[in-house]
Amino acid sequence: MNLVGKYSNKEVPFRFNGVNLSFFLSLSLFSSYSIDNGTKLLLKTIAQKIDFQKINTVTDVGCGVGVIGLSLKKKYPKLNVTLQDRDALALSFSKENARRNKIKDINYNGNLALEGLKTNSQDLIISNVPAKAGEPVLRDFVDSSLTYLSPEGICCIVIVATLKDTILTAIRKTKAEIIYTEDTREYSIFHFKKIDYRETQAEENDEQKLKECYIREINDFKLKKLRYTLKSVYNIPGFDTVPYPVDLAAHLLEKQSVSGRTLFWNPGQGHLPLITHLANKGKITETVLASRDILQLKISRDNLLDTFTDINEENLSLKHICCLEELRTNTIYRVSPANNASPSINETQSPFNSILISLDNPDDTILANLLDIMTTNGILVITGKSSNIAGAVKTHNGWIQLVSRKYRGFRVVIFKKS
């Protein structure tokens, strides 16, 4: 499947330090029509101020389509470059842009911020820091970056000008030295390094549970007879109320059993997985959470583990994938990867007994794509905006529609595989 062909809206030329490149962009990713000015400014200051004869390991955090990391690798081929992003689609575009520009030997890591890196290992950490991450996450990024920098390592970031003081304060509260700054009306640049180098270690459970900086609040929820407590994160709906699509699905699921190996696509904060487990106690034997966004996967995972004692790393897994078409074969991210080991393993795909989908975009290929990964008589639940679902369920060969309901511009449809 050509994901770039499906999601790309244009290809743009780009020149960095005498090297010509081009990049596919996507409406589904940051800076969808051009290379943004923050990225250009950051690359300019890096080219001017960083001595690449002293640089070996580089990580581009929140890489998007790969402009910063790939530009550096194209100019300095001997660099050991890692592109890291929480969005699986961003990593797919980065890989395609690497092929497009004939760039090889790139490491790709689907994770949050700096998670997955080895401590004291990076000579250069670079990031066009997303403003929407939330101030607690920004402050943690600045502090944590020092843990992963090598003895002479440097962190170079660009942030929107409105958050300049937040980053400046965060740097001053750490054992870091600012070695270069630059400001425009739109952006602020910071290059900083450790003041005194000492071997540092990440927290013991750093990657086994979502860090506290991501947690927005903890609330109690009630949906008919079901009660549960849920932790929520920033920038995902449903932190204070049950989202309409979930509420709608939950009411219909009162009369429809969900059991066996069960997949949740786009689990959000974790409302639908928790509600489904509560309503079908003991019937779900294995839970698979899947999404482009690894933050969704991790907060939903943590909420399930905190709520149910019978859910563990043996019967809960995460699929960090771009789209539903990739469900047939892809990488599984286990709940608690071993220290210093890759968090991914290969898995032979087993069919699902139940699939619950929160549809966030129109997709008229869903039913056809899910047929061969669903058991006969398996239950499929699709919920979301009515406009997204209309095309998806227009033709349902191989499926029997059991029920459909609309409410306030949202819809839920339940199918059984015939």
N, C-alpha and C positions, 0 to 999 in steps of 0.2 A: 504494500500500500504506500503511495506517495503522499505523505502527510503535507509536505511543503506545497505540492501541487494543489492539494485540497484547501489549505489554509492561507497560502501566500496571496497577498494582494498586489505586490510589486517587488521589483529588484532595483536597488540603487547602487551607483558607483560610490566608492570612498577611497580617499588617498591619505595614507599615514606615513609621514616622515620619508617621502620619496617612494613609497610602495603603493601600488594600485591594487585595490580589492573591490569586491561587490558583495552585497548582502540582500538576501531575501527577507522581506518584512511581512508581518501578519497583523491583521486587524484585531486578532485575539491576544496580541502581545504589546508590551510597552513600545512607544514611539513607532507607530504603524505606518507613517508616511515618509519619514526621513530619519536620518541619524540625528538624535537630539543634541542640542548645544552643550548640555552638561557632559555628555560622553566626549564630544570633541575637545572641550576645555580640559578635561581630565587627561586625555591622551596627550594633548599639547604640553601640559606641565610635566608629565612623566617623561616624555621625550627630551625635554630641556633639562630636567633636574636629576634624573636617575642614571647612575653609572651602570650600564648593563654588563660590563665586564665583571662586576661583583654579584650579579644576579643569576641564580640558577632556577629556583622553584618559584612559581607565580600562581596565584589563585585569583580568578575573577569571580567575585561573589555577587550573585544576582545577575548572571551573565546575559540574560535575555537572549537575543539572537547571536550573541558571541562577538560583538564588534570589538570590544576592548581586548579581550584575551587573544582573539584570532589575529588582530592587527599586530600585537606584540610578537606573537609566534611567527608571523609572516616576515617581520622585519628582523627578528632574532631567532632563527630556527633552532638554536641549541637550547633554548629555554624549555624547562619542564613545566608545561602549563596545564592547570586544572580549571575547567569551566563548571561552575556550581550554580544551581537554581532550584527553587522549590517547585517550579512549573515544568512538568514533563514535556510540554509542547515547546517551551523555550530551549530545552536541551536537544530536542529533535531538530529544530531550526539551526541551532549551533552546529550540530553534526553535518547537516546539509550544507551550511555555509562554509564549513571546513573543507568539504569535498569540492564545492564550487571554486574555492580559492586554492585548491591543491595543497592543503595544509594537513600534515599527518602527525601522528603521535601526540594526540590531545587526550587528557583525562576528563571524563564527564562524571559529575556527581549530583544526583538528585537529592538535595537535602536543604535544611534550613540554615541560613547564615553560614557559620563556620563549622557546623557539625560534620563529622566524618574526617576532618583533617587531623594529622598527627601534630602533637605539641612541639613547639620550637623548630618547626620544619620549613616555614615559608620565608623566603627572602623578600618577597613582594606580595602584599595583599592589596587588591584594587577593587573598588566598588563604586558604581553609580547608585548611591543608597536610596531606596524608595522611600519617599516621604510618608506614604500611607502605612508604613510598617508600625508606626506608633512610637512615641518617645521612649518608653521602657525598653523596647527592642533596640532602638538606636543607641541608647546608653550602654546596653549590654554588648552590642557589637563592638563599640570602641574599647570597652574593658577587655572583652574576650580576645580581641585581635592580638593583644600583647602576649597572650598565652601561646599563640601559634606562630609568632614571628621568630625567626632565627636570631642569633646574636647581633647581627648588623641589619636585621630585617626592617623594612619600611612599610607602613600602611598608607595608601593614597586613596582618598575618597572625595567624591563630589556630592553636595547636598543642595537642595533648593535654599535660596538665600534666607527665607523665613525661618529656617531651622538652624541657621548658623550658630546662634547663641547656645542652642541645645547641645550641639556637637562640641563647641568650644569648651563649655562647662564640663562635659563628659570627659574630654581629653585632660583637662586640668585636674580632674579628680583622680586620675590614674598616674602610674609611674611612667609617664610618657613625655617626650620632648617634641614640640612642634618645630619642624625644620623648614617648612615652607607653607605659605598661604597665598591665596589669590581670590579676589572677589569681582563679580560682575553684578549687574542689576538682577540677574536671574539665579546665579549660583555662587557657592563658596567652595573653594578647594582647600583641603588639609592634607599635608604629608607629615606623618609623625612616626617616632620610633621609641623604643624603650630607653629610659634614662640609664639604668643599671641593669645589665643582663644577668639573669639568674635562671637556671633550669626551672620551668614551671610545668605544672600538670593540670589538665582539665579535671573538673569534678568527676568523681567516680561514676556517678549515674548520669553523666552529661547527655548521653544519647539514648538512654533507655526510657526516659520520661520527658515530656515536654517541659522546657525550662519555664520557670515562674514568670519571666519577663513577658512571655506570650499570653499569660492568663489575664483576661479582662475582669471577670467576676465569676462568682459561684452562686447559682440560684436554684430554688426549688420550683418544680413545675407539676401541674396537675392536668391530666387530660382524661375526663370522665373518671373512671375508677383507678386509673394508673397514676402513680406518684413517683417522681424520681428527682435526683439532684444532678445538676450538670454544670461542669466548668465550661467557660466560653473564652474565645480568643477574639482579637480585633480583626475587623475587615471580613468577617463571615457573618451572614444574617443569622438571627435566632438567638442572640445573647440574652434577651430579656423576655421574649414571648415565643411560643411554638409557632413556627412559620406556617402560613396558610396551606401550602401544599402538603406539609407533614400532617397537619390537623385533619385535612380532607382524607388523606390516605389512611390515617389511623381509624377514622370512623368506619370506613368500608372494610378494613381488615378485621373488625370485630367479628364478622361473619365468615372470614376466609382464613384458614389455617396456613401458616408459613412454617416450613420444616426442612430438615436435612441440611445439605450444603447450600448456604445462602449468601448471595452477593448483594452488596449495597454500593451503588454507583453514585458519587457525589454525596457522601454522608453528612457534609456540612459540619455543624458543631457536634453532631451525634444524636440528635433527637430521634430520627427514624429508626436507627439501629437499636437504641435503648427501648423505645416504645414497642418495637416488634418483638424483642426478646422478652419484655415484661408480659406481653399478651400471649406469648407462645412458650411458656416456661418449659424448658427441657426438650423442646421439639427441634430446635436448631442445633445441629451437631457440629457444624463448622461455619465460621463467619469469615467472609472475605470482604475487605473494604477497598474500593478502587476509586481513583480520582487523578486528575492532572495535578492537583494541588496537594503537596505532601503535608501542609499544615492541617487541612481537613482530615487527612488520614490519621495524623498523630493525635489531634484533640479527640476525635471519635474513638480511637483506640484507647486512650487514657480513660475516657468516660466509661467505656465498656469494662475495662479492667477494674476500675474503682467501684463499679456497681455490682458486678457478678463474680462470685467466687469460682464458678465453674468455667469461666472463660480465661484462657491462658495462651502462652505462645505456641502450644501444640494445636489449638483449634481456632486461632485467630491469625490472619495474615493480611498484609497490605500490598496492593498492586498500584504502583506509581506509574501510570500510563497516560497516553495522550487522549485516547478516545476509545469508545466501546469496541471498535473493530480490532483493537489489539488484545482483547480478552483471550483469544485462542492461545497465544504463546507470548509470554513476557516474563519480566523479572518479578520475583516475590521479595518484598522487604519484610523480614521477620520482626517480631516485636522487640526482641532483645538480642541484637547481633553481638557476637563475641568481640571482645576488645581486640583492636588491631587487625580485625578481619573485615573483608568486604561484607556489607549488609545484604548482598543479593545472592540468590541461589537459583538454579534452573529447576523448573517444575513441570511435570507432565500434567497438562490440563485435564481435570476431571469435570464431568458435567455438573451443572447446578440443579438443585431441586426447586430453588426459589431465587428470583432476582427482583430487587427493588431499585428503581431508577428515579433519581431526581434530575429531570431533564432541564438543562440550563440554556440549550440552544436548539433551534430547529434541526431535526435529523430524520430524514425519511428512509434511512437504511437500517434503523435499529432492529426492527422485527426480523428482517432477513438475516442480519448478522448474528442474532442471538439464537437462532433455531438450532444450530449444531452444537451449542454448548449447554443446552437445556434438556433435562430428561423429559420423556413423554409424560404428559399430564402435569408437568412442572408449572408453577405459578409465576407470572410476570406482572409486576405492578409498576406503572409509569405515572409519575406525578410531576406537576410543574405548571407553567403558564399555559393557558389554553392555546395560545398562538403557536407555542413550540410543539405542542402535542398533536395538533390538527394534522399536519403532514405525516407525522410519524406513524399514526394509526389508520391512515386512509386506506391502505392496502395491508391486510393481515393474513395472507396465505400461510397455512400451517398453524394458525392460532385460532382459538375460540374466544370471542370477547364475552366475558362473564358479566361485567358491570362497568358503567361509566357515569361520572358525576362531575358537575361544574359548580363553582362557587367563587364569586368576586373575581372573575378573570382567570381563575385557576381550574385545573381539571385533574382527575385521577381516573385511570383506566386499568382494569384487571383482566388479564388474559390467562388462558390455559393452553399449553402446547398440545395440539391434537395428534 
